[in-house]
C-alpha cells in the first residue's frame, strides 16, 4: 500500500478523553490562542515531569508543535520548527509548512523529532491528553523508528473478525475489573478468543501486534500519565469497550484499546516495558505472566457459552448488514465509473480511525479523508477506497466531474491534471 499514513484522531480523542466530560469547554482558538497554548504546554510538561520517566525509563516530554489547520498558525517549544518564529513568553509562534497534513502524530521536521497536536476544539484537559499521546509517538519514533501504518487489519471488520475481537475486548475489560482467580479466568477466555481468531485469519498476527504496539501503547501511556489511578484506567477502558460494541467499524480502532488492556495486565511484571518491540505479542506475554496454558485446539464450544459471546452476537448481525450495504454501494460506483483515482506514489493521509471500514478484497473504505502530496490536495466526505492507488467516490448528483463542490475538492499543483479514463477519472502527471 502506497503512502505515508498520518493519524487524524479528532473524533476518537473527543470520545476517549476522560476528563473532557467533567469540565466546561474551553475558549475557541480564534480568541486567545497564545494564552491558551501557554497553559497547555505548561500542564502537559507538568504531567510528563510528574511521571519522571518511571513508565518508559525517560521523561517523554520534548519538542511539540500545536497547530491550527486553517492557516498553519503554530506554537512550539523549539524555534527551529516554524517559519517566521518569534518568542511569545516561553513559547515560539510562527507557521508550519503548508504542505503538511495537520493531524495528531509524530514526525521528523527539519531534522527534529516532534509531536504534532492540532488545535482541536475540546477542553484543555482533553487536549493535554492529546499532548501526552503524541509525545509517546515521538518516543516511539526515536526508539523504534517511524511507523507508516501500512499494516492491514481489515479482517477485523468481517463478521467473524468483529465477533471474536469484541469478545476478546469484553473479557479483557472484565479481567481488569477483577483480581486473583477471577482475573485469570477472564484472561484465559480473552486469549481463547484471540487464538480462535488467528486460526481463521492465518498470518494476520503480525499486523495485529503492530497496531497494538503503535496505538495501544500510546493510549496506555496517555491513560497512565493523565489518569494515574489504575481503577480509573480500568473504568475508562470498560466504557471504551462498551462504545465499540456498536461501532460501525473496528479495523482502525480496536488496537488502541486491545493494546492498552494487555499493557495494563502486563504491569504485574513491569519489566515488559524494557523488552517490548513493535512485533511483540502483548497477549502472549500476558499468557505467560498469568500462567494460562494454551493447547493446540481451541475449545470454541466453551467460548460460545460465555456471556461475552452471547452479548456480542446480539449486535453483530445488524452491523454486518450495514457493512454489506456499504460494500454494494462502492461496487456500484466502480461499475458506473463514478470514481476518481489518484495515480501518485507518495502521499500523506489525514483520516479518522473511527471512519475506516475493511471491505475485504476491495480494500479499506475511508468515509472522510484528506490526501496531500506533490500532486496537491484532495479532500472528500463521500468515501475513498484504498487498495493500491486511492479511489475516491464522486459526490452524488455530479453530472460532470467538478474539481470542487461541497465536501469534495481536488486542488492540483502544477504538472498534474485530471484526466477522463475508461474507469472514471484519474489524477496524473501532465504528459500522461
C-alpha positions, -999 to +999 in steps of 0.1 A: +000+000+000+014+034-010+016+065+011+026+078+044-002+073+069-009+100+094-035+098+121-063+123+123-079+115+157-104+143+164-134+121+169-116+093+187-099+117+211-131+135+218-147+102+227-117+088+246-107+119+265-117+112+301-117+145+318-133+163+289-167+153+302-163+168+336-152+203+327-166+232+306-154+236+270-125+260+268-125+291+246-121+286+209-088+291+192-099+323+174-099+343+207-068+340+228-046+312+212-014+325+228-027+324+263-044+290+259-013+275+242+009+286+271-013+269+296-015+237+276+023+234+272+028+241+309+002+215+320+014+188+296+050+193+307+039+191+344+021+157+337+052+143+320+075+156+347+053+141+374+059+107+359+096+114+360+105+086+335+091+059+357+069+044+329+094+042+300+127+049+316+129+086+304+107+117+306+087+117+273+084+155+273+101+170+242+095+191+211+058+198+204+041+218+178+005+229+184-010+239+151-042+253+136-052+236+103-068+266+086-038+289+084-010+267+099-006+291+128+015+272+153+031+274+187+061+253+198+089+250+223+116+249+196+121+279+173+137+258+146+105+241+136+084+272+125+086+297+097+090+333+110+092+321+146+091+348+172+091+345+210+058+347+229+066+342+265+081+307+270+069+296+235+076+304+199+049+314+174+050+311+136+036+290+108+041+253+099+050+243+064+017+244+043+023+211+025+018+190+057-015+174+067-024+187+101-031+156+122-022+142+156+010+124+150+047+124+155+070+134+126+106+145+118+106+182+109+138+199+099+158+171+114+139+172+148+116+145+162+085+164+171+049+157+184+022+174+164-010+184+181-038+200+161-058+228+178-088+205+184-120+222+198-121+203+230-115+210+267-080+219+279-078+188+300-086+166+269-060+185+249-034+178+275-041+141+269-036+146+232-002+161+240+008+131+260-005+107+234+015+123+206+046+127+228+046+090+232+045+086+194+076+108+194+092+085+219+083+055+197+098+071+166+131+079+184+135+044+199+118+021+174+117+040+141+088+059+125+056+039+117+039+044+083+008+024+094+008+001+064-004-028+084-037-042+073-064-053+098-094-052+075-103-087+086-114-073+119-144-057+101-157-091+088-184-107+108-161-134+123-133-110+129-156-084+146-173-111+168-140-125+181-123-091+186-153-078+206-154-110+227-117-106+234-121-070+244-151-077+266-131-104+285-101-082+289-123-054+304-137-079+329-102-091+337-091-055+346-121-050+368-113-082+388-083-097+405-069-130+416-086-161+402-114-141+386-089-120+366-071-151+354-103-168+343-112-138+321-076-135+308-079-172+297-112-166+279-098-135+262-067-154+250-091-182+238-110-158+216-076-144+203-064-179+194-097-187+177-095-156+156-060-164+145-070-199+133-095-182+110-071-154+098-038-170+095-008-147+091-026-116+105-010-118+139+020-095+129-003-068+117-024-070+148+006-068+171+020-038+153-013-020+157-015-028+194+021-016+198+017+016+179-016+029+191-023+007+221+009+018+239+002+054+231-033+053+246-019+032+276+007+060+282-020+087+279-042+069+304-014+060+328+001+095+330-032+115+329-055+093+350-027+077+371-051+056+392-054+021+379-090+018+389-099+049+369-080+035+339-099+002+341-132+020+344-124+042+313-114+011+293-147-006+302-165+025+289-144+024+257-152-013+251-189-006+257-188+021+229-170-003+205-198-029+208-220-009+185-193+009+165-199+006+127-162-003+121-133-016+142-103-022+120-086+011+127-099+015+162-097-018+182-059-018+186-059+013+207-079-005+234-066-040+229-030-029+233-038-007+263-056-035+282-028-061+275-003-035+286-022-029+319-024-066+325+014-070+318+021-044+345+021-072+370+057-075+359+068-041+347+099-054+331+079-060+299+083-023+290+121-029+287+115-058+263+087-045+241+092-044+203+068-034+175+061-071+167+059-084+203+026-102+211+015-085+242-012-112+247+014-139+246+033-122+274+001-119+294-004-156+289+030-164+304+026-140+333-009-154+343+001-190+337-025-197+311-018-229+292-029-230+256-035-264+239-032-268+202-070-269+198-093-240+207-124-251+226-148-230+206-179-246+221-169-234+256-162-199+243-196-198+226-212-205+260-196-173+276-216-142+284-193-122+262-201-143+232-239-140+238-236-102+243-216-097+211-239-119+189-268-097+197-253-068+177-230-082+150-257-092+125-270-057+123-235-043+119-226-068+092-257-060+072-247-023+072-212-032+060-227-052+032-248-022+021-216-001+021-197-027+001-225-029-025-226+010-028-189+010-035-193-018-061-220+002-079-198+033-080-170+013-095-192-003-121-206+031-132-171+047-133-184+073-108-149+075-092-116+093-094-082+075-090-051+092-076-021+079-095+006+092-071+031+070-054+037+091-023+011+110-003+001+119+032-033+110+046-055+126+072-083+103+085-103+094+115-098+058+127-135+057+136-144+062+100-125+034+084-141+001+074-124-030+060-141-042+028-121-074+023-108-077-013-119-041-021-095-026+005-102-002+033-130+024+030-124+058+045-157+078+048-138+111+053-102+117+040-076+143+031-047+134+008-017+157+002+014+153-018+033+168-048+001+165-068-016+190-044-046+183-022-077+161-023-105+162+003-136+141+003-165+134+026-180+109+001-157+080+006-124+067-006-112+031-010-075+022-008-061-010-021-031+002-041-040+036-055-067+056-037-101+055-054-124+084-044-161+084-049-176+113-068-204+131-049-240+121-058-257+142-084-225+153-102-233+153-139-198+161-150-166+159-130-161+190-109-129+198-091-146+214-061-180+210-046-195+207-011-174+182+009-152+174-021-122+192-035-094+185-059-067+212-058-039+202-082-003+215-083+014+225-115+024+195-135-007+175-126-041+172-143-075+155-141-080+130-169-110+111-181-103+074-184-121+041-190-127+036-153-139+071-144-113+098-139-077+099-126-052+124-113-020+120-133+011+139-142+008+162-173+021+144-204+004+112-195 
